[in-house]
């Protein structure tokens, strides 16, 4: 099968190339899907900086995809050949085919094109995990979501506003253009967007509320002091990444953690066991997906690339040029039957770009 590989195993974006590997065979409880997918963590993996779970492909990047079921493994009963699906994987999605546990697939709704379907699993399930599983946000509580213009940020803002009925939702981004983009997500009376490059978000936040009950952070060291000062009594902070560094800033004061009875937690999704991921998928399917299907929640796709332009897609992802997901399409028609190819667009790659 065709797939995107990395020269010498790790390296810069220019190390990516279109190559070939043996098409995988589905095992017990697995299915083989004709697919293609792409995500932000792929940059770290490409650079050799991301610890892989044991189930992940060691050579092929990618954790989310959409495609068509091509072959069933032993005891696979949930799907049949030709079903259109999308889902979350441990790795291996930058390819024409991927083997995945059947429990980690969802049926692709007819109203989704391949791009929208491939852009949902990692982003929306990470946001669901943060706000509804690991650090549940209660109705009426206030939340601060950093990297608001990233794929996860956009999903989390909408879940907080429309699903969980947060009191106030605060978010940060890096340009005035992104500020205006995020304001378009609705509920202007409850959503407050700050340009962290020109505004002190902690000071701005306190013009609208005494503090927040939850912070979802991808930044780390750079935001430590402002985050701690922004949290209410018994507040919680969930770390999903440390883009500015994982060390405490010089002079960091830990006393407010005790004084405010704060909870500080970290979480990942890719390294979780399949049982955890399946349970999370069920929460997403029951609580969030219906509002995506009704268009109350919006899947934002920034740009589409041919999958042969994966190098440029990675470079644009590293440059944080987008608001929302960046996608790239495969030029190969990956449907099972030749006559079906005329009835649908080819599956798409989706890149998540973090602010």
N, C-alpha and C positions, 0 to 999 in steps of 0.2 A: 504494500500500500504506500501511497505518497504521504509524507509527513514533514513537518518542520523540525530540523535537527540543529545542533550547535557544534560548530567546528571545535575540536579538542575538548568537548564536554562543557566548558564554561567560557564566558567571554562577553564582549560588548555586543551591541545590537548587530553590528556588521558580521558577527560570527554566525548568525542565523542563515540557514539555507534550506531549500526544498530538496529532500532526499527520499529514501525509501527504507522501510523496515518490513519484516514479516507481519502479515495481518494476524492479529491475536485471535485466539480461540476462546469462546466463553466457557467458563467452568460451572460448577454447581451453583444454581441460583443466580446466574449471570446471563446477560444478553449481549450480543454484538450489535452495535449501532453504527450506522454510517453517519459520521458526525464531524464537526469542527468547532473549536472553542478557544477563547483566549482571555487572560486576566492580569491585573496589576502585579500580583505576587510573582508572576512569571519573570519579571525583571530581576528580582532577587534570586530566584532559582537559576536563571541564566548566568548570573554573576557568581554563582556558587555560594550564596549567602543565606539560602533558605533550607532548613533541615527538612528532609522529605520523610513523610510517613512511609512505613514499609510497603504499603499497598501501591504506592505511586510508581509510574514509569520512571526509570532513571535517565532516560534519553529524550523523552517527548514531553514538552510542557503542556499546560492547559488543564483547567479544572471545571469548566462549564461548557455546555454544548447543546445543540439541537440536531435532530436527525431522524433516521428511519430504522426501525428494528430490522436487522438483516438475518440474524440467526439466534436460536435459543440454546442455552446450555441445559444440562441435566436438571430436571425438577423445576425448571422455569415455567411458571403457570400464569403470571400476571399479564403477559403480553403475547402477541402473535406477530409473525413476520409481516412487515409492511406498516405496522403502527407508527404514527408520527409522534415523537416524544422529545422531551428536553430534560436536562438533569444536571446533577452535581457529581463530579468525579474526583478521585484522589490525584489524578494526573493522566496524561496521555491524550488530551483532547485536541492537540494540534495535528490532527491526522484525519485520513479518510474514514477510518474505523476506530472504535473504542469499545472495550469490554467494560461493563459496569454492572454493579448489583441491581437486580430488577426492582428492588425496593427503593432505589434512589432515582427513579424516573417518574415523570408526570406526563399525562397525555397532552400533546400540543393542541390548544384550542384553535378552532378554525379562524378566529379573529386575530390570532398572532401570526405575523410573518416569521420567517426563520430567524431574522435578526432579533426581534423582540423576545422570542423564546430563548435564544442563547444568551441574551443579556439579563435574564432574570435570576437564575439559580444562586450564584455566589453572592451577588449584591444584595438581593432581597432577603435571602436566608440569613446572611450575616447581620443585616439590620433587624430582622425578626429575632434572632438569637440575642442580640444586645438588649433590645427594648422589652422583650416578652418572656425570655427564658433566664438569662444570666443575671440581669438587673432589671426586673420588671418595673415599668413605669405605671403608676396608678393614675386614674382619671383625675384631672385637675392639677396634677403636679407639673412643675416647670423642669425643662430639660435644655441643656446646652450641647449642641452637636457640632463638633469641629469638622473641618474639611467638607463643608456643606455642599460644594459643587462636585464632589466625587460621586461615583455611582452609589456607594454605600450611604454617603451623606444625604443624597437626594431621596433615596428610599427611606432612610430613617426619619427624615423631616416629615415625609408624608405619612408614615405609619404613626408617628407621634401625634400629628394633627388630626388625621382622619379616622384612624383605627382606635387609638388609645385615648383620644380626646384630652390631650395635655392642656394644662392651663396656658402657659406660654412656652413657645419654642424659640430658642436663640441659636443662631448658627454663625460660623465664620467662613470667610472665603478671601481670595487674594486680589480681587479687582472690582472696580465699580460695575463693570459689565456683568460679572458673576452675581453681584449683589442684586441687580435688576432681574437677572434670570431667576434667581431663587425666590424673589418676591412673587414671581408668577405662579408659585406652587399653591397659593391660596391662603385664605384666613389672615389677611393683612393685620387684623386687630390682635392676633395671637402670635404671629411670626415676625421676628426681628432679626435682621441680617446685618452683620458687621464686616467691614473690610479690615482685616487684622493688620494690613500694611499701613493704614492711615488712622486707625482707631484703636484705643485700648478697650478690648471687648469686655474686660471686667468692670471698667468704669461705666461703659455704655449700658451694660446689662442692668446695673443697679439704678439706672434712671427709670426702669420699667418694673423691677421686682427686687425684693431684698436679696434674693439669691435663687439658686436652682437646686432641685432635689437629685438630679442625675446629670453627669457629664459623660458623653461618649467621645473619647479622645484617640487620635491617631498620631499626635505630634510628640508628646513626651516632655523632655527636659525644658524646652523653650517656654512651655505654657504652665509649668508646675505652679509657680507662685500665683498667677492669675486664676488658675483653676481652683486652687485651695481657697482663695479668698472669695470665690463665687459660689461655693457650696453652702447650702443651708445646714442647720443642725440635723444630724443623722443622714446627711447626704451621701451619695455613692458616686464613685468615678470608675468607669470601665475603660481599660486600655485595650485597643485593638492593634496598635502599632506604636513605634517610637521613632518617627521620621526625623526628629531633631536630636535624637540620642536618648539612651535609656538611663544614663547616670543622673543622680540628683544634681541640680544646679548648685554652684558654690553658695554657701550661706543658707541653704534650704532649712526652714524651720519645721520640724515635725510636730511641734506642740499642738497645732490646730487639729491634727488627726485625732488626738486624744480629747482636746477641748470640745470639738464639734461632734465627736463620736462618728467619725467618717469611716466609710468602707471603701477601700481601694482594691480593685480586682483586675485581673487580666484574663483574656479569653482568646481562644483560637477556634477555628472551625475545621480546617483541613486535617488536623491531627486527631480529630475525634473518631471514636469507634463508629462503625456503620449503624449500630443500634441507636446511638445518640443522634446521628445525622437523620436517620429515618424518623425519629420522634419529632425532631425539629421540622422536618419536611411536613409532617402532619399538622403542626401548629400553623405553619405558613399556609398550607392548603386550606385549612378551616377558617383562619382569621384574616389573612391578608389577600390571598389570591382572588377571592370573590370581588374585592374592591378594585383590583387591577382589571378584572374582566369587565366590570361595570364602567370602567374608565374614570372612577373617582380617584384612583391612584394612577399616576402616569409613568410609563417606562420611557426614559429619555435616552435616545441614541444620538450621539453627536456627529459621527462621520463613519462612512463605510469604505473599506479598502479591499481590493483583491487580495486573496491570501498570499499571492506571490509578492506582495508589497509588505510582508510582515516586518522587514527591517525598518521601513519608514514608520509603520504603525508603532513599533516599540520606541522609536526615537521621539515620536509625537507624544506618546504616553509618558516618557521620561521628562518631556518638556512641560507637562501640565497645561497643555493648551486648551483643554476642553471644559465644557460643563456637561456632565453626564458621561455615558459610555461612548467609547470609540469602537467601531466595528469594522471587520474586514470580511469580505465574502469569498468563498471558494468558487473558482471558475468551473470546478467539476460538479456535474449534476449527480447528487448522491442518493437519489431515490431508487428503490429496488427495481421497479418495472420501467422499461424504456418508454412506454406510452404515458406513464405518470409524469415524466420529466417535463412535458409540455404544459402541465397543469399547476406547477408550483415553482417558486423561485428556489435556487440552490441554497443549501444551508450556509450559515454565516459564522464567521469568527466574531467574538465580542471581547473587547479590551476594556478593563476597568482602569480609570485614571484617578488616582488620589490627588487631592489638592496639594 
